[in-house]
Amino acid sequence: MADNTELTEDLLDYEEDEQQAPAAEEQAAGDTKKVKGSYVSIHSSGFRDFLLKPELLRAIVDCGFEHPSEVQHECIPQAILSMDVLCQAKSGMGKTAVFVLATLQQLEPVDGEVSVVVLCHTRELAFQISKEYERFSKYMPTVKAAVFFGGMPIQKDEQTLKKNTPHIVVGTPGRMLALCRNKALNLKNVKHFILDECDKMLEALDMRKDVQEIFRMTPHEKQVMMFSATLSKEIRPVCKKFMMDVRKPHTTTSSPASSPFFSSLTARRSTRIVSPLAVVSAVQAYCVYLFGSLLHVPHMWVVS
């Protein structure tokens, strides 16, 4: 766990109100097109620009998503490069899809090994995230995901892990830690560690201790991603203690007069070895992201 660096930057919110005008225009044009997605994009670039796996693109089309939301446009290119990400964005902006798509894109399933750990503070959220993995891995039959939370017999979870070890585990800290202590859950091969609604888990001291103990059971070299709708100044240093070599983030802002949303994230490149093809695809996607910021949103600029 790296030492915390001095924090001078602010993580600002993405605003949901930005989506209202485009939605009204679409309704005026007609209701002939059925929209399955749960959020609206402000970018004309598509998910294909990220050069995701064909299986993921097929699943995205099935879900009815044509263009990435603002938070996805910002985070996915960096997340698929195995960078550590700390993201704050309001509910409904597609944060879950960021880490689900990023981890599935990088995942190289190995039988008997857990590669992805996702922690969240409630069983309802854990179940919801597991369903997201289920629908986005629809065309990836070799990928297995499982969800674990309290209120259910732990023996059933232990049997699941023993007979059919999942590549992706989603759950609440208490149950996940209990499975680890019982030697039922082995985290020595984890490559991606995600905290959803990280502020909820890290503000509560007892839950924070569980998260820290689970974190210490994972390898030193791994990708860490944290997401939250709200992130207080007090909890930001705690979040960054889970990350290594945190650098000053690229901060993208819009003109206050033209639109109210702002965004910021922190990231670092992991030293974990990845396949050359994955590196080439990720770099191409990141280039698309950089050019897209200028071509598709001319009123925005990057400050480093």
N, C-alpha and C positions, 0 to 999 in steps of 0.2 A: 504494500500500500504506500503510495507516494506521498511525500510531504505536500501540504497545501500551499499553493502559491498565493501571492497577494491579489485580492480581487478588486478590480477597479471598474469593471464593465458591468452593465446592467443587462439582465435577461428581460426582454420586453414581450408583451403579449401580441399574438395574432388576434385580430378581431373577427368575429363571426358576421358582423353587420355588413362587411364588404361584399357578401355574397347576395344581398337582396336585389340589387339592380339587375344583374344578369338574369336572375330567376324570373323577375317580372317581365323582362323582354321575351324570354322563352315562352311564357304563358300567353303573351299577346300574339306570338307567332303561331300558336296552335298547340293542341295537346295530343297530336298524333304520335309523338315519340314517347315511348315509355322509358322512364329513368329509374333504374334499379338502385343506383348509388345513394349514399346517405349524405354526400356533401357535393358542393359545386366548385369547379375550378375556375381560376382567373387566368390561367395560362393556356395558350393555344398549342403548346407542345404536348405530346402524348407520352404514355408510359413506355412506348417503344423506343423513345429517345434514350431511356436508361439502359437499353440493351439487356433487358432481363431475359431469363431463360424462356424458351417458347412455352413451356408448361405453365409458367407464371402468367405470361401474357394471355394465354387462353383462359385461365381462371379469372383474370381481371376483366376480360371481355364478358364472361358469363355473369360477373357481378354488376355489369353495366357501367363501369368506370371508364371514361374515355380520356380524361386529362387529370394529371395530378393536382392536388390542392396546393396551396402556398407552402404549407409545412412539408409536404412530400417533395415538392420541387426543391426546397432548400436542403432537406436532410438525406433523402435516398442516395444521391450521388456520393455523399461522404460516407454514409453508413455501409454501402456495398464495397467501399475501399478498406473496410475493417477499422475505420476510425472510431474513436470514442466520441459519443455524442451526448450532450446535455441539452434537452429541448423543452421549452415552455411554450405551450399553445393551448388555446381555449378548447373546450369540448366540441366535438363535431368537426374538427379540422383534419381528421384522418391520421392521428398520431400512431394508433395501433397498427395501421397498414404499413407504416414506415419500418418498424422493427420486424414485423411479420415477413414482409417482402425482402428486406435486407438479409435476414437470417436464412430464409429459404433459398435466396439467390446464392449465398455462400456455402450452404450446407452440402457436405459430401458425406452421405450416410455411411456409417460403419456399424455393422451388426454388434449389438451388445454395448454400444457406447452412447452416452448422453452428450450431445454437442451443444445444446441450447438450454439455458435456464431462464425462465421468466417468473419474476416474483411480483405479486400484487397484494393489496391489503384486504380484499374481501373475496369470498368464494364466488359471489356473483360475477365480479370482474374476471376472476380466473376462468370461470366457465365461458364467459364471453370471448376471451382471448383464445381459448382452445378452439372455439368454433371458427374464429377467424383463420387460425392455422388450418383447420379442416377444410374450409372452402378454398383457400388460396393454394393448398397442396393437392387439390382435387385431381390433377393430372400428374402427380408425383407419387405413384403407388408404393414406392420403396420407403417413403418418409413416414415415420410413426410419431405421433404426439399423444401425450397423456396429461390429464389434469388431476391435481391432488390438493385437497383441502380438508379442514376439520369438519367434524360432525358425521363423518362416515367411518366405518371400521377400518383401522389402519392395516389390518391383516389383508384386506382386499387389495389395498394399494401395494403392499409388499409382494403379493402374488402376481400382480400386473407387472411389476418391475422384474421379477424373477423369470417369468415365463416369456414375456414379450417386451424386452427393454426398449423404451421409446428413445428416439433421437432428440426429441424436444419435450421438456417437462415444464408445465405451467402450474403454479400453485401459490398458496399462502405461506409465509415464512415459517409459522409454527409447525405445520404438517410436513413441510419439506425438510426442516431441521430434524424432526423426529425420525423421518425415513433415513436421513443421513446417519444419525446416531445409531440407528438399528442396523447399519451396514446394508440396508436394502437399496439405497440410492448412492451410486458412485459418481462423483463429480470430477474425477482426476483428468478426464478428457474434454471438459467443457471449453468451448471456444468463444461462446457468446453469452454474456451475462446482462440481463435486462431487468430494470426496475420500472414498472408502470405505476403512475401516481406515486412517484418516489417520495414526495414530501409527506404523504400520509404515513409511510412506513418509517421514515427517518426521524420524524418529529416525535413519535412515540418511542420512548427509550427502550422499553422491553422488546418491541418489534425491531428496533434498530440493532439491538444486540443479536437477535436471531439472524438478521440479514448479514451482519458482520461475520458471524460464525460460519454461515453458509459460504460467504465470499472467500473466507480463508481456506475453505476446502477445495476451491477451484484452482487451476493452474495460474501462475503469475502472468503468463502471456495469454491474454484473451481480450476480446473486444467488450467494452462496457458501454451500455446505452441506458440513459435515464430520461423519463418523460413525465411531465406534470402539467396540469392546468394552472396551478399557482405555485410559485416558488419564492419564499420569503428570503430576505437578505441573510437571515440567520442560518438557513438550511443550505444555502448554496455552497459554503465552504465544506460542509459535511459531504455533500454530493461529490465534490471534486476530490475528496480524499480517496474515493474509490477509483480514481482515474490516474493515469501515469502521464508525465510530461505534458500537462495541460498547457496549451499555448493560448495566446490572445486570439479570440474568435474573430472570424470574418463577420461583420455586422452589416446587414442589409436593411436599409431604411427607405421608406417612401416619403415623398414630400408631404408634410402635415396638411397642406392646403388641398392636396388632391385625394388622399386616402388616409384613414386613421390607423392602419395596421403597421406593426413593426416586428422584426424578428431578430433573433440572435441565437447562436449555438456555439459550443466549444467542441473541439475535436483534436485528435492526435492519430497519427498513423501507427498501427500495431506492427510489431516486428515479427509477428507470426508468419510463417511461410505459407504462401498460397500458390495455386497453380498459375503458370504464365498466361493461360487463356483467360482466367478470371481477372488477372491484373490488367490485361489489354482491354477487356470489355469494360471494366470499372473505370479505367482512365478515359476511355472514349465517352462513357456516360457522364463523367465529371466535366469533360470539355463541352459536351452538349449543354450541361447545366450552366456553365460559365457564360457561354455565348447566348443561351436562352434568356439569361437575366438581362442582357442588353437588348436583344432583338424583340422579345415578347413583352417586356415591361420597361419601356423607354424612360419612365419617370423615376426609376430606381437606380441606385448606384451602390458600389461596394466600398466600404471603408475598412482597411486592415490595420 
